Amino acid sequence: MGILLRFVLLLLLVMLVLRALWRVVAGVIDGATLPQGGRGGSPERGVQMVRDPVCGTFLPPSNAVSLTERGGEVRYFCSEKCREAYKARA
């Protein structure tokens, strides 16, 4: 019984090490193949962030959904859902 348990634990350890190595290799490949700026998670320095008036999320205007109001003022939203909720309130 002890040999079987040792084998199972060793197999589990090998699987965990291989998974960790695979994640490292995949991260290196992603970093080498993605365009400058990465996955778009954080904006470049100096970009003015805008705030969604519905949920309060801050995001760069380039990633936002916009709505131009009658006076020409532009509102920015994190999603279509927030934009529709804002329209429903107005």
PyMOL commands that set and color helices and strands:
alter all, ss='L'
color gray80, all
select helices_A, chain A and resi 2-33+61-63+80-89
alter helices_A, ss='H'
color red, helices_A
select strands_A, chain A and resi 50-51+58-59+65-68+74-77
alter strands_A, ss='S'
color yellow, strands_A
deselect
rebuild
show_as cartoon
